Amino acid sequence: MAILVTGGLGYIGSHTVVELLNNSFEVVIVDDLSNSEKFILKNIEEITGKKPVFYPFDLKRKELLAQVFDAHQIDGCINFAASKAVGESQEKPVDYYENNLFSLINVLKEFKERNISNFIFSSSCTVYGQAETMPIDEDTPLKMPESVYGKTKQMGEEILKDFANAYKAKISLLRYFNPIGAHPSAKLGELPVGVPNNLVPYVMQTAAGIREKLSIWGDDYPTEDGTPVRDYIYVVDLAKAHVAALKKLIGDESTGTVIDIYNLGTGKGSSVLEVVKAFEVANDVSVPYQICARREGDITVAYANADKAEKELHWKSETSLEESLRTVWEWQKYLNSRN
């Protein structure tokens, strides 16, 4: 059974490709390498002993995408292809709408033409905004996200719901909280382009001396230590959830529309300072930091209720924050050895 993985050499995509291969799926990757590097393909093969098919092009090139579907009997798709820097999305909104939505629509057009179902969408907890109560479950009301990036995720969900209803397709919307960590082999991890936008890669680069110090944006939030609280989920646990969601879609023998929605998180919130201190303890390193003024648009607290995923997918996050952060440092050591 062949699964198309768009953005399959990216951070979450590459880890999911490994889990798919380990579960005997054939994998066809399309990735334009705008936020990934070619050596990841070789590392996937080294980890799994299997080589996925790889096409290096932009999904907005509809004629090339059609050729992939002509060449392979695609049975489903896991869609990771998207630009994801929140700050950049505010500066380049048109680029983000074009890249994140047109690429999705082009894949869906091929699904429609070829009567293919089984579509998994990489969504985000940003669709909830600042929720009124914690933890956040799938029935929590959605709010218009602050960032253009978040808006593209919410719009992507709506496009997929309409697609499923119109064509009786089976889709799964996976709302991630904050993915962190690296593969235990230390051969896959997050590769930020330029200055990292996420906390943990910045912590990693600061500990490695690549960045002078970490900026913590605000220590006056109504939390225990004054810094924002998020739900940090280990990327391999997250990747396994995609396989579980795919197997559920494939195993669903109904002929009607299927729209599955799952929160993927640990169910536990950790503050920015807790993450920094846990990284220092896990890896016996120092992370210099400074407290800065709050950033506009940052929410105070967000952590998941992932009971639905545990009940329906028989999945739950199993890896501790400290172990996740230990793998991050091993990944940085691997990157250092490549330079």
Phi and psi in degrees as GROMACS dihedral restraints (atoms count N, CA, C in turn):
[ dihedral_restraints ]
;  ai    aj    ak    al  type     phi  dphi    fc
    3     4     5     6     1   -99.2    20    10
    4     5     6     7     1   129.9    20    10
    6     7     8     9     1  -116.5    20    10
    7     8     9    10     1   126.2    20    10
    9    10    11    12     1   -79.8    20    10
   10    11    12    13     1   126.5    20    10
   12    13    14    15     1  -118.4    20    10
   13    14    15    16     1   105.5    20    10
   15    16    17    18     1   -83.8    20    10
   16    17    18    19     1   137.7    20    10
   18    19    20    21     1    68.6    20    10
   19    20    21    22     1    30.9    20    10
   21    22    23    24     1   -75.4    20    10
   22    23    24    25     1    -6.0    20    10
   24    25    26    27     1  -103.0    20    10
   25    26    27    28     1     2.4    20    10
   27    28    29    30     1   -76.5    20    10
   28    29    30    31     1  -172.6    20    10
   30    31    32    33     1   -61.0    20    10
   31    32    33    34     1   -65.0    20    10
   33    34    35    36     1   -73.9    20    10
   34    35    36    37     1   -36.0    20    10
   36    37    38    39     1   -59.0    20    10
   37    38    39    40     1   -45.1    20    10
   39    40    41    42     1   -65.3    20    10
   40    41    42    43     1   -39.4    20    10
   42    43    44    45     1   -66.2    20    10
   43    44    45    46     1   -36.1    20    10
   45    46    47    48     1   -70.4    20    10
   46    47    48    49     1   -37.7    20    10
   48    49    50    51     1   -57.5    20    10
   49    50    51    52     1   -43.5    20    10
   51    52    53    54     1   -58.6    20    10
   52    53    54    55     1   -45.9    20    10
   54    55    56    57     1   -67.4    20    10
   55    56    57    58     1   -36.1    20    10
   57    58    59    60     1   -63.4    20    10
   58    59    60    61     1   -46.7    20    10
   60    61    62    63     1   -62.7    20    10
   61    62    63    64     1   -39.3    20    10
   63    64    65    66     1   -67.3    20    10
   64    65    66    67     1   -17.9    20    10
   66    67    68    69     1  -104.9    20    10
   67    68    69    70     1    20.2    20    10
   69    70    71    72     1    69.9    20    10
   70    71    72    73     1    21.5    20    10
   72    73    74    75     1   -84.4    20    10
   73    74    75    76     1   146.7    20    10
   75    76    77    78     1   -81.5    20    10
   76    77    78    79     1   143.5    20    10
   78    79    80    81     1  -126.6    20    10
   79    80    81    82     1   131.0    20    10
   81    82    83    84     1  -117.6    20    10
   82    83    84    85     1   116.7    20    10
   84    85    86    87     1  -102.0    20    10
   85    86    87    88     1   134.4    20    10
   87    88    89    90     1  -120.1    20    10
   88    89    90    91     1   122.3    20    10
   90    91    92    93     1  -151.5    20    10
   91    92    93    94     1   129.9    20    10
   93    94    95    96     1   -87.5    20    10
   94    95    96    97     1     3.5    20    10
   96    97    98    99     1    63.7    20    10
   97    98    99   100     1    21.4    20    10
   99   100   101   102     1   -75.8    20    10
  100   101   102   103     1   -23.5    20    10
  102   103   104   105     1  -136.6    20    10
  103   104   105   106     1    34.1    20    10
  105   106   107   108     1  -158.6    20    10
  106   107   108   109     1   175.7    20    10
  108   109   110   111     1  -134.1    20    10
  109   110   111   112     1   152.0    20    10
  111   112   113   114     1   -63.6    20    10
  112   113   114   115     1   -30.1    20    10
  114   115   116   117     1   -63.4    20    10
  115   116   117   118     1   -19.6    20    10
  117   118   119   120     1   -61.8    20    10
  118   119   120   121     1   -34.5    20    10
  120   121   122   123     1   -61.6    20    10
  121   122   123   124     1   -43.9    20    10
  123   124   125   126     1   -64.6    20    10
  124   125   126   127     1   -39.2    20    10
  126   127   128   129     1   -67.5    20    10
  127   128   129   130     1   -36.2    20    10
  129   130   131   132     1   -59.8    20    10
  130   131   132   133     1   -43.6    20    10
  132   133   134   135     1   -64.4    20    10
  133   134   135   136     1   -39.6    20    10
  135   136   137   138     1   -65.1    20    10
  136   137   138   139     1   -37.5    20    10
  138   139   140   141     1   -71.5    20    10
  139   140   141   142     1   -42.2    20    10
  141   142   143   144     1  -100.9    20    10
  142   143   144   145     1   -18.8    20    10
  144   145   146   147     1    74.4    20    10
  145   146   147   148     1    11.8    20    10
  147   148   149   150     1  -130.8    20    10
  148   149   150   151     1   146.3    20    10
  150   151   152   153     1  -111.3    20    10
  151   152   153   154     1   114.3    20    10
  153   154   155   156     1   -72.4    20    10
  154   155   156   157     1   155.7    20    10
  156   157   158   159     1   -73.7    20    10
  157   158   159   160     1   138.3    20    10
  159   160   161   162     1  -132.3    20    10
  160   161   162   163     1   131.3    20    10
  162   163   164   165     1  -122.7    20    10
  163   164   165   166     1   118.8    20    10
  165   166   167   168     1   -93.5    20    10
  166   167   168   169     1    86.3    20    10
  168   169   170   171     1  -154.3    20    10
  169   170   171   172     1   166.3    20    10
  171   172   173   174     1   -82.6    20    10
  172   173   174   175     1   132.0    20    10
  174   175   176   177     1   -64.1    20    10
  175   176   177   178     1   -14.8    20    10
  177   178   179   180     1   -72.3    20    10
  178   179   180   181     1   -11.3    20    10
  180   181   182   183     1   -85.5    20    10
  181   182   183   184     1    87.8    20    10
  183   184   185   186     1   -60.6    20    10
  184   185   186   187     1   -34.9    20    10
  186   187   188   189     1   -67.6    20    10
  187   188   189   190     1   -35.3    20    10
  189   190   191   192     1   -72.5    20    10
  190   191   192   193     1   -37.6    20    10
  192   193   194   195     1   -62.2    20    10
  193   194   195   196     1   -42.2    20    10
  195   196   197   198     1   -60.9    20    10
  196   197   198   199     1   -36.4    20    10
  198   199   200   201     1   -65.1    20    10
  199   200   201   202     1   -34.9    20    10
  201   202   203   204     1   -63.3    20    10
  202   203   204   205     1   -45.0    20    10
  204   205   206   207     1   -67.7    20    10
  205   206   207   208     1   -31.2    20    10
  207   208   209   210     1   -67.2    20    10
  208   209   210   211     1   -34.8    20    10
  210   211   212   213     1   -84.2    20    10
  211   212   213   214     1   -19.9    20    10
  213   214   215   216     1  -133.9    20    10
  214   215   216   217     1   146.1    20    10
  216   217   218   219     1   -86.5    20    10
  217   218   219   220     1    85.2    20    10
  219   220   221   222     1   -76.1    20    10
  220   221   222   223     1   129.3    20    10
  222   223   224   225     1  -105.9    20    10
  223   224   225   226     1    -9.5    20    10
  225   226   227   228     1  -179.6    20    10
  226   227   228   229     1   171.7    20    10
  228   229   230   231     1  -139.9    20    10
  229   230   231   232     1   141.2    20    10
  231   232   233   234     1  -115.7    20    10
  232   233   234   235     1   117.5    20    10
  234   235   236   237     1  -101.3    20    10
  235   236   237   238     1   106.4    20    10
  237   238   239   240     1  -107.7    20    10
  238   239   240   241     1   -13.8    20    10
  240   241   242   243     1   -64.2    20    10
  241   242   243   244     1   111.6    20    10
  243   244   245   246     1  -172.4    20    10
  244   245   246   247     1   147.1    20    10
  246   247   248   249     1   -76.2    20    10
  247   248   249   250     1   144.5    20    10
  249   250   251   252     1  -136.3    20    10
  250   251   252   253     1     6.2    20    10
  252   253   254   255     1   -82.4    20    10
  253   254   255   256     1   116.5    20    10
  255   256   257   258     1   -59.6    20    10
  256   257   258   259     1   -49.3    20    10
  258   259   260   261     1   -62.1    20    10
  259   260   261   262     1   -44.2    20    10
  261   262   263   264     1   -63.3    20    10
  262   263   264   265     1   -34.6    20    10
  264   265   266   267     1   -63.5    20    10
  265   266   267   268     1   -30.0    20    10
  267   268   269   270     1   -72.9    20    10
  268   269   270   271     1   -31.2    20    10
  270   271   272   273     1   -83.0    20    10
  271   272   273   274     1   -28.4    20    10
  273   274   275   276     1  -129.9    20    10
  274   275   276   277     1    61.6    20    10
  276   277   278   279     1   -62.0    20    10
  277   278   279   280     1   -41.6    20    10
  279   280   281   282     1   -63.0    20    10
  280   281   282   283     1   -41.6    20    10
  282   283   284   285     1   -60.3    20    10
  283   284   285   286     1   -39.9    20    10
  285   286   287   288     1   -70.2    20    10
  286   287   288   289     1   -42.7    20    10
  288   289   290   291     1   -62.6    20    10
  289   290   291   292     1   -42.1    20    10
  291   292   293   294     1   -65.1    20    10
  292   293   294   295     1   -50.3    20    10
  294   295   296   297     1   -69.5    20    10
  295   296   297   298     1   -45.8    20    10
  297   298   299   300     1   -78.3    20    10
  298   299   300   301     1   -28.2    20    10
  300   301   302   303     1  -101.0    20    10
  301   302   303   304     1   -40.6    20    10
  303   304   305   306     1   -63.9    20    10
  304   305   306   307     1   -39.7    20    10
  306   307   308   309     1   -63.7    20    10
  307   308   309   310     1   -40.9    20    10
  309   310   311   312     1   -61.8    20    10
  310   311   312   313     1   -46.8    20    10
  312   313   314   315     1   -62.5    20    10
  313   314   315   316     1   -39.2    20    10
  315   316   317   318     1   -62.7    20    10
  316   317   318   319     1   -40.5    20    10
  318   319   320   321     1   -65.9    20    10
  319   320   321   322     1   -42.6    20    10
  321   322   323   324     1   -64.1    20    10
  322   323   324   325     1   -33.5    20    10
  324   325   326   327     1   -62.1    20    10
  325   326   327   328     1   -40.2    20    10
  327   328   329   330     1   -67.0    20    10
  328   329   330   331     1   -38.6    20    10
  330   331   332   333     1   -60.9    20    10
  331   332   333   334     1   -43.8    20    10
  333   334   335   336     1   -64.3    20    10
  334   335   336   337     1   -47.9    20    10
  336   337   338   339     1   -62.7    20    10
  337   338   339   340     1   -32.4    20    10
  339   340   341   342     1  -107.0    20    10
  340   341   342   343     1     4.9    20    10
  342   343   344   345     1    57.1    20    10
  343   344   345   346     1    49.4    20    10
  345   346   347   348     1  -103.8    20    10
  346   347   348   349     1   145.8    20    10
  348   349   350   351     1  -121.9    20    10
  349   350   351   352     1  -160.0    20    10
  351   352   353   354     1    65.4    20    10
  352   353   354   355     1    76.4    20    10
  354   355   356   357     1  -123.1    20    10
  355   356   357   358     1   124.9    20    10
  357   358   359   360     1  -112.8    20    10
  358   359   360   361     1   129.3    20    10
  360   361   362   363     1  -111.4    20    10
  361   362   363   364     1   129.0    20    10
  363   364   365   366     1   -77.9    20    10
  364   365   366   367     1    98.4    20    10
  366   367   368   369     1  -106.1    20    10
  367   368   369   370     1  -162.5    20    10
  369   370   371   372     1  -153.6    20    10
  370   371   372   373     1   152.1    20    10
  372   373   374   375     1   -69.5    20    10
  373   374   375   376     1    -7.4    20    10
  375   376   377   378     1   -61.1    20    10
  376   377   378   379     1   -20.2    20    10
  378   379   380   381     1   -66.3    20    10
  379   380   381   382     1   -16.1    20    10
  381   382   383   384     1   -89.1    20    10
  382   383   384   385     1   -17.4    20    10
  384   385   386   387     1    60.5    20    10
  385   386   387   388     1  -150.2    20    10
  387   388   389   390     1   -85.7    20    10
  388   389   390   391     1   100.5    20    10
  390   391   392   393     1   -67.3    20    10
  391   392   393   394     1   151.9    20    10
  393   394   395   396     1   -75.5    20    10
  394   395   396   397     1   -31.9    20    10
  396   397   398   399     1  -130.9    20    10
  397   398   399   400     1   155.2    20    10
  399   400   401   402     1  -120.3    20    10
  400   401   402   403     1   151.0    20    10
  402   403   404   405     1   -74.4    20    10
  403   404   405   406     1   166.8    20    10
  405   406   407   408     1   -87.5    20    10
  406   407   408   409     1   122.6    20    10
  408   409   410   411     1  -109.5    20    10
  409   410   411   412     1   179.1    20    10
  411   412   413   414     1   -70.0    20    10
  412   413   414   415     1   -14.1    20    10
  414   415   416   417     1   -91.8    20    10
  415   416   417   418     1    -3.0    20    10
  417   418   419   420     1   -60.9    20    10
  418   419   420   421     1   130.7    20    10
  420   421   422   423     1   -58.8    20    10
  421   422   423   424     1   140.3    20    10
  423   424   425   426     1   -80.8    20    10
  424   425   426   427     1   148.4    20    10
  426   427   428   429     1  -126.4    20    10
  427   428   429   430     1   152.4    20    10
  429   430   431   432     1   -63.8    20    10
  430   431   432   433     1   120.6    20    10
  432   433   434   435     1   -62.1    20    10
  433   434   435   436     1   156.3    20    10
  435   436   437   438     1   -71.3    20    10
  436   437   438   439     1   -35.9    20    10
  438   439   440   441     1   -98.8    20    10
  439   440   441   442     1   155.5    20    10
  441   442   443   444     1   -61.8    20    10
  442   443   444   445     1   -39.6    20    10
  444   445   446   447     1   -53.9    20    10
  445   446   447   448     1   -50.5    20    10
  447   448   449   450     1   -62.1    20    10
  448   449   450   451     1   -37.8    20    10
  450   451   452   453     1   -62.7    20    10
  451   452   453   454     1   -38.5    20    10
  453   454   455   456     1   -65.4    20    10
  454   455   456   457     1   -32.3    20    10
  456   457   458   459     1   -68.3    20    10
  457   458   459   460     1   -43.9    20    10
  459   460   461   462     1   -66.3    20    10
  460   461   462   463     1   -40.6    20    10
  462   463   464   465     1   -65.0    20    10
  463   464   465   466     1   -39.3    20    10
  465   466   467   468     1   -59.2    20    10
  466   467   468   469     1   -41.7    20    10
  468   469   470   471     1   -61.0    20    10
  469   470   471   472     1   -44.2    20    10
  471   472   473   474     1   -65.5    20    10
  472   473   474   475     1   -40.4    20    10
  474   475   476   477     1   -59.0    20    10
  475   476   477   478     1   -43.9    20    10
  477   478   479   480     1   -69.6    20    10
  478   479   480   481     1   -37.5    20    10
  480   481   482   483     1   -62.2    20    10
  481   482   483   484     1   -44.9    20    10
  483   484   485   486     1   -63.9    20    10
  484   485   486   487     1   -39.5    20    10
  486   487   488   489     1   -61.7    20    10
  487   488   489   490     1   -46.6    20    10
  489   490   491   492     1   -62.3    20    10
  490   491   492   493     1   -42.5    20    10
  492   493   494   495     1   -68.6    20    10
  493   494   495   496     1   -36.5    20    10
  495   496   497   498     1   -74.4    20    10
  496   497   498   499     1   -35.7    20    10
  498   499   500   501     1  -118.0    20    10
  499   500   501   502     1    12.7    20    10
  501   502   503   504     1    53.4    20    10
  502   503   504   505     1    46.9    20    10
  504   505   506   507     1   -91.5    20    10
  505   506   507   508     1   165.7    20    10
  507   508   509   510     1  -112.5    20    10
  508   509   510   511     1   119.9    20    10
  510   511   512   513     1  -131.7    20    10
  511   512   513   514     1   157.0    20    10
  513   514   515   516     1  -133.4    20    10
  514   515   516   517     1   124.2    20    10
  516   517   518   519     1  -102.7    20    10
  517   518   519   520     1   114.2    20    10
  519   520   521   522     1  -105.6    20    10
  520   521   522   523     1   112.5    20    10
  522   523   524   525     1   -95.9    20    10
  523   524   525   526     1   103.3    20    10
  525   526   527   528     1   -78.3    20    10
  526   527   528   529     1   151.9    20    10
  528   529   530   531     1   -94.5    20    10
  529   530   531   532     1  -113.0    20    10
  531   532   533   534     1  -117.8    20    10
  532   533   534   535     1    97.1    20    10
  534   535   536   537     1   -68.6    20    10
  535   536   537   538     1   135.5    20    10
  537   538   539   540     1  -141.6    20    10
  538   539   540   541     1   169.7    20    10
  540   541   542   543     1    97.3    20    10
  541   542   543   544     1  -178.1    20    10
  543   544   545   546     1  -143.9    20    10
  544   545   546   547     1   165.9    20    10
  546   547   548   549     1   -64.1    20    10
  547   548   549   550     1   144.1    20    10
  549   550   551   552     1   -60.2    20    10
  550   551   552   553     1   -20.2    20    10
  552   553   554   555     1   -73.4    20    10
  553   554   555   556     1   -13.3    20    10
  555   556   557   558     1    65.4    20    10
  556   557   558   559     1    19.3    20    10
  558   559   560   561     1  -104.7    20    10
  559   560   561   562     1    -2.8    20    10
  561   562   563   564     1  -136.9    20    10
  562   563   564   565     1   141.2    20    10
  564   565   566   567     1  -173.7    20    10
  565   566   567   568     1  -173.6    20    10
  567   568   569   570     1   -79.6    20    10
  568   569   570   571     1   132.4    20    10
  570   571   572   573     1  -120.3    20    10
  571   572   573   574     1    79.7    20    10
  573   574   575   576     1   -66.0    20    10
  574   575   576   577     1   140.7    20    10
  576   577   578   579     1   -86.9    20    10
  577   578   579   580     1   119.4    20    10
  579   580   581   582     1    71.4    20    10
  580   581   582   583     1  -143.3    20    10
  582   583   584   585     1   -73.5    20    10
  583   584   585   586     1   128.0    20    10
  585   586   587   588     1   -60.7    20    10
  586   587   588   589     1   143.7    20    10
  588   589   590   591     1   -96.3    20    10
  589   590   591   592     1   -19.1    20    10
  591   592   593   594     1  -102.2    20    10
  592   593   594   595     1   155.9    20    10
  594   595   596   597     1   -61.1    20    10
  595   596   597   598     1   -54.8    20    10
  597   598   599   600     1   -64.6    20    10
  598   599   600   601     1   -42.9    20    10
  600   601   602   603     1   -60.2    20    10
  601   602   603   604     1   -34.3    20    10
  603   604   605   606     1   -69.5    20    10
  604   605   606   607     1   -40.0    20    10
  606   607   608   609     1   -59.4    20    10
  607   608   609   610     1   -45.5    20    10
  609   610   611   612     1   -59.4    20    10
  610   611   612   613     1   -47.6    20    10
  612   613   614   615     1   -70.8    20    10
  613   614   615   616     1   -30.2    20    10
  615   616   617   618     1   -68.8    20    10
  616   617   618   619     1   -44.1    20    10
  618   619   620   621     1   -61.1    20    10
  619   620   621   622     1   -32.5    20    10
  621   622   623   624     1   -83.1    20    10
  622   623   624   625     1    -4.6    20    10
  624   625   626   627     1    85.4    20    10
  625   626   627   628     1     4.3    20    10
  627   628   629   630     1   -73.8    20    10
  628   629   630   631     1   -35.2    20    10
  630   631   632   633     1  -112.8    20    10
  631   632   633   634     1   144.3    20    10
  633   634   635   636     1   -67.3    20    10
  634   635   636   637     1   -46.6    20    10
  636   637   638   639     1  -157.8    20    10
  637   638   639   640     1   158.5    20    10
  639   640   641   642     1   -87.9    20    10
  640   641   642   643     1   135.4    20    10
  642   643   644   645     1   -96.0    20    10
  643   644   645   646     1   123.2    20    10
  645   646   647   648     1  -102.4    20    10
  646   647   648   649     1   116.0    20    10
  648   649   650   651     1   -85.9    20    10
  649   650   651   652     1    82.6    20    10
  651   652   653   654     1   101.4    20    10
  652   653   654   655     1   131.5    20    10
  654   655   656   657     1  -129.3    20    10
  655   656   657   658     1    25.6    20    10
  657   658   659   660     1  -120.7    20    10
  658   659   660   661     1    22.6    20    10
  660   661   662   663     1   -74.8    20    10
  661   662   663   664     1   154.5    20    10
  663   664   665   666     1   -76.7    20    10
  664   665   666   667     1    61.4    20    10
  666   667   668   669     1  -125.6    20    10
  667   668   669   670     1   175.1    20    10
  669   670   671   672     1   -59.3    20    10
  670   671   672   673     1   -40.5    20    10
  672   673   674   675     1  -113.6    20    10
  673   674   675   676     1     8.4    20    10
  675   676   677   678     1    88.1    20    10
  676   677   678   679     1    -4.3    20    10
  678   679   680   681     1  -107.0    20    10
  679   680   681   682     1   154.2    20    10
  681   682   683   684     1   -60.5    20    10
  682   683   684   685     1   151.7    20    10
  684   685   686   687     1  -114.4    20    10
  685   686   687   688     1   133.1    20    10
  687   688   689   690     1  -136.3    20    10
  688   689   690   691     1   167.6    20    10
  690   691   692   693     1  -103.6    20    10
  691   692   693   694     1   111.5    20    10
  693   694   695   696     1  -102.5    20    10
  694   695   696   697     1   116.1    20    10
  696   697   698   699     1  -111.9    20    10
  697   698   699   700     1   136.7    20    10
  699   700   701   702     1   -67.3    20    10
  700   701   702   703     1   133.2    20    10
  702   703   704   705     1   -63.3    20    10
  703   704   705   706     1   -32.0    20    10
  705   706   707   708     1   -70.8    20    10
  706   707   708   709     1   -39.6    20    10
  708   709   710   711     1   -58.8    20    10
  709   710   711   712     1   -43.1    20    10
  711   712   713   714     1   -62.2    20    10
  712   713   714   715     1   -43.6    20    10
  714   715   716   717     1   -60.4    20    10
  715   716   717   718     1   -40.7    20    10
  717   718   719   720     1   -64.7    20    10
  718   719   720   721     1   -30.0    20    10
  720   721   722   723     1   -65.1    20    10
  721   722   723   724     1   -33.8    20    10
  723   724   725   726     1   -64.7    20    10
  724   725   726   727     1   -40.6    20    10
  726   727   728   729     1   -65.3    20    10
  727   728   729   730     1   -41.9    20    10
  729   730   731   732     1   -62.7    20    10
  730   731   732   733     1   -41.4    20    10
  732   733   734   735     1   -66.1    20    10
  733   734   735   736     1   -39.1    20    10
  735   736   737   738     1   -64.5    20    10
  736   737   738   739     1   -45.8    20    10
  738   739   740   741     1   -61.3    20    10
  739   740   741   742     1   -36.2    20    10
  741   742   743   744     1   -65.7    20    10
  742   743   744   745     1   -44.0    20    10
  744   745   746   747     1   -61.9    20    10
  745   746   747   748     1   -46.4    20    10
  747   748   749   750     1   -63.4    20    10
  748   749   750   751     1   -36.9    20    10
  750   751   752   753     1   -80.0    20    10
  751   752   753   754     1    -9.2    20    10
  753   754   755   756     1   -77.9    20    10
  754   755   756   757     1   114.3    20    10
  756   757   758   759     1   -92.4    20    10
  757   758   759   760     1     6.1    20    10
  759   760   761   762     1   -69.0    20    10
  760   761   762   763     1   154.4    20    10
  762   763   764   765     1  -101.1    20    10
  763   764   765   766     1     0.2    20    10
  765   766   767   768     1   -99.7    20    10
  766   767   768   769     1  -170.9    20    10
  768   769   770   771     1   -68.4    20    10
  769   770   771   772     1   137.1    20    10
  771   772   773   774     1  -126.8    20    10
  772   773   774   775     1   122.3    20    10
  774   775   776   777     1  -127.4    20    10
  775   776   777   778     1   101.7    20    10
  777   778   779   780     1   -97.1    20    10
  778   779   780   781     1   137.1    20    10
  780   781   782   783     1  -129.8    20    10
  781   782   783   784     1   127.7    20    10
  783   784   785   786     1  -136.6    20    10
  784   785   786   787     1   134.9    20    10
  786   787   788   789     1   -81.4    20    10
  787   788   789   790     1   135.7    20    10
  789   790   791   792     1  -121.4    20    10
  790   791   792   793     1   106.1    20    10
  792   793   794   795     1  -160.2    20    10
  793   794   795   796     1  -174.6    20    10
  795   796   797   798     1   -94.5    20    10
  796   797   798   799     1   -19.4    20    10
  798   799   800   801     1    86.1    20    10
  799   800   801   802     1     6.1    20    10
  801   802   803   804     1  -130.7    20    10
  802   803   804   805     1   134.3    20    10
  804   805   806   807     1   -95.6    20    10
  805   806   807   808     1   142.9    20    10
  807   808   809   810     1  -130.9    20    10
  808   809   810   811     1   137.7    20    10
  810   811   812   813     1   -79.2    20    10
  811   812   813   814     1   164.9    20    10
  813   814   815   816     1   -58.1    20    10
  814   815   816   817     1   -45.6    20    10
  816   817   818   819     1   -65.6    20    10
  817   818   819   820     1   -36.0    20    10
  819   820   821   822     1   -62.6    20    10
  820   821   822   823     1   -39.6    20    10
  822   823   824   825     1   -65.3    20    10
  823   824   825   826     1   -44.7    20    10
  825   826   827   828     1   -60.0    20    10
  826   827   828   829     1   -47.2    20    10
  828   829   830   831     1   -67.3    20    10
  829   830   831   832     1   -38.3    20    10
  831   832   833   834     1   -64.6    20    10
  832   833   834   835     1   -38.0    20    10
  834   835   836   837     1   -63.3    20    10
  835   836   837   838     1   -43.8    20    10
  837   838   839   840     1   -61.6    20    10
  838   839   840   841     1   -43.4    20    10
  840   841   842   843     1   -69.7    20    10
  841   842   843   844     1   -44.3    20    10
  843   844   845   846     1   -63.7    20    10
  844   845   846   847     1   -30.5    20    10
  846   847   848   849     1  -119.7    20    10
  847   848   849   850     1     2.1    20    10
  849   850   851   852     1    53.9    20    10
  850   851   852   853     1    48.9    20    10
  852   853   854   855     1  -132.6    20    10
  853   854   855   856     1   168.0    20    10
  855   856   857   858     1  -109.6    20    10
  856   857   858   859     1   140.5    20    10
  858   859   860   861     1  -123.2    20    10
  859   860   861   862     1    97.3    20    10
  861   862   863   864     1   -66.7    20    10
  862   863   864   865     1   139.6    20    10
  864   865   866   867     1  -145.6    20    10
  865   866   867   868     1   162.8    20    10
  867   868   869   870     1  -133.4    20    10
  868   869   870   871     1   147.0    20    10
  870   871   872   873     1   -90.1    20    10
  871   872   873   874     1   128.4    20    10
  873   874   875   876     1  -119.6    20    10
  874   875   876   877     1   174.5    20    10
  876   877   878   879     1   -67.0    20    10
  877   878   879   880     1   155.8    20    10
  879   880   881   882     1   -55.9    20    10
  880   881   882   883     1   150.3    20    10
  882   883   884   885     1   -91.6    20    10
  883   884   885   886     1   141.4    20    10
  885   886   887   888     1   -64.2    20    10
  886   887   888   889     1   134.3    20    10
  888   889   890   891     1    94.4    20    10
  889   890   891   892     1   -13.0    20    10
  891   892   893   894     1   -72.7    20    10
  892   893   894   895     1   132.6    20    10
  894   895   896   897     1   -88.0    20    10
  895   896   897   898     1   166.9    20    10
  897   898   899   900     1   -83.5    20    10
  898   899   900   901     1   -54.1    20    10
  900   901   902   903     1  -138.7    20    10
  901   902   903   904     1   138.3    20    10
  903   904   905   906     1  -154.1    20    10
  904   905   906   907     1   117.0    20    10
  906   907   908   909     1  -146.5    20    10
  907   908   909   910     1   157.5    20    10
  909   910   911   912     1   -94.2    20    10
  910   911   912   913     1   151.7    20    10
  912   913   914   915     1  -103.1    20    10
  913   914   915   916     1   109.7    20    10
  915   916   917   918     1  -106.7    20    10
  916   917   918   919     1    24.6    20    10
  918   919   920   921     1   -61.8    20    10
  919   920   921   922     1   -35.4    20    10
  921   922   923   924     1   -63.6    20    10
  922   923   924   925     1   -42.4    20    10
  924   925   926   927     1   -64.1    20    10
  925   926   927   928     1   -38.0    20    10
  927   928   929   930     1   -66.4    20    10
  928   929   930   931     1   -40.4    20    10
  930   931   932   933     1   -72.0    20    10
  931   932   933   934     1   -45.1    20    10
  933   934   935   936     1   -94.3    20    10
  934   935   936   937     1   -30.5    20    10
  936   937   938   939     1  -102.4    20    10
  937   938   939   940     1    -8.3    20    10
  939   940   941   942     1    56.5    20    10
  940   941   942   943     1    43.8    20    10
  942   943   944   945     1  -129.9    20    10
  943   944   945   946     1   144.9    20    10
  945   946   947   948     1  -155.3    20    10
  946   947   948   949     1   154.1    20    10
  948   949   950   951     1   -70.5    20    10
  949   950   951   952     1   133.5    20    10
  951   952   953   954     1  -120.1    20    10
  952   953   954   955     1    -9.0    20    10
  954   955   956   957     1  -101.3    20    10
  955   956   957   958     1   133.7    20    10
  957   958   959   960     1   -71.7    20    10
  958   959   960   961     1   160.7    20    10
  960   961   962   963     1   -58.4    20    10
  961   962   963   964     1   -44.5    20    10
  963   964   965   966     1   -64.2    20    10
  964   965   966   967     1   -42.4    20    10
  966   967   968   969     1   -67.4    20    10
  967   968   969   970     1   -38.8    20    10
  969   970   971   972     1   -59.8    20    10
  970   971   972   973     1   -43.9    20    10
  972   973   974   975     1   -71.1    20    10
  973   974   975   976     1   -28.1    20    10
  975   976   977   978     1   -65.1    20    10
  976   977   978   979     1   -39.3    20    10
  978   979   980   981     1   -66.9    20    10
  979   980   981   982     1   -29.7    20    10
  981   982   983   984     1   -61.3    20    10
  982   983   984   985     1   -44.1    20    10
  984   985   986   987     1   -69.3    20    10
  985   986   987   988     1   -35.3    20    10
  987   988   989   990     1   -64.5    20    10
  988   989   990   991     1   -37.1    20    10
  990   991   992   993     1   -64.0    20    10
  991   992   993   994     1   -41.6    20    10
  993   994   995   996     1   -63.4    20    10
  994   995   996   997     1   -38.6    20    10
  996   997   998   999     1   -62.7    20    10
  997   998   999  1000     1   -39.2    20    10
  999  1000  1001  1002     1   -63.6    20    10
 1000  1001  1002  1003     1   -44.4    20    10
 1002  1003  1004  1005     1   -62.2    20    10
 1003  1004  1005  1006     1   -38.8    20    10
 1005  1006  1007  1008     1   -61.3    20    10
 1006  1007  1008  1009     1   -37.5    20    10
 1008  1009  1010  1011     1   -69.9    20    10
 1009  1010  1011  1012     1   -21.1    20    10
 1011  1012  1013  1014     1   -80.3    20    10
 1012  1013  1014  1015     1   -19.7    20    10
